[in-house]
Amino acid sequence: MSEANLPYVLCGRETGVYKMAYREWGDPANPRVLICVHGLTRNSRDFERLAKTLSADYRVIAPDVLGRGESEWLRDPMGYAVPWYVQDMLVLVARLGVKEVGWLGTSMGGLIGMALAALPGTPIQRMVINDVGPVLLPEAIQRIAQYVGKAPPLANLDAARAYLRAISVSFGPHTDEEWNFLTDMMLKDDGAGGLRLNYDPGIAAPFRAVMEGPAMVLWPYYDQIKCPTLLIRGAESDLLSEETAREMTQRGPKASRVDFAGVGHAPTFQHEDQIAAVAEFFKVGT
């Protein structure tokens, strides 16, 4: 399916109605649905390799959250916020026509998942949270703020790859082929002979507002989660502390936990051991 022909749902904001595109793998008639949601600046293609494995058991759905990938950009960037994203995901679930879903959320996608899973009547029945938690370390917030929405001019593919690889070093070791996949999905023609990043720079506005406000503490949401939960953490993560990760296994859904050595924020699911951890968790629930 071409990029232009991706399926989409319509999501509302005060400034209008916007298309949220999504990708899917597996049997479209399979009632077992797994929704995979990417991080702040990423997009649905992050889950291509994982989806090829899990689509044997699940219909795998990965949206481009508004402002990213093939989804439309908002007129008012303050609509790029978790409470709005939760509503967008409920529209997506309704479109899929199922009552229950599994959830895999990386970073921002994990925050959306926690907020949605905490709601009474949530459709989430089983959840993987990838390298994020109810408390976010300020060091990581500062690091991300240094680059989100601030890309330099990207004159050619080599320059773009080098820039993205430099700001993504916390992903841990990858082959050149894997790095090229992870970087090239983030690029678009800028219409002037160069390249641009595949997201709305406006996503930085609400992110910086959060950074400048009080510390984000989401334990009241996490403690309301009832579904079986797996926490995946990069052992060198600068966003999810060891202390918070340990506490996540002791309260709320009392998440089971897998750490990956040599990885920071966040595991990318380009490696077999990371994919296997997710596949094992969701196969238990089939």
Secondary structure, DSSP 8 states (H G I E B T S, - for coil): --GGG--EEEEEETTEEEEEEEEEES-TT-S-EEEEE--TT--GGGGHHHHHHHTTTSEEEEE--TTBTTS---SSGGG-SHHHHHHHHHHHHHHHT-S-EEEEEETHHHHHHHHHHTSTT-SEEEEEEES--SB--HHHHHHHHTTTT----B-SHHHHHHHHHHHTGGG----HHHHHHHHHTTEEE-SSSSEEESB-GGGHHHHHHHHHSS--B-HHHHTT--S-EEEEEETT-SSS-HHHHHHHTTSTT--EEEEETT--S---S-SHHHHHHHHHHHHHT-
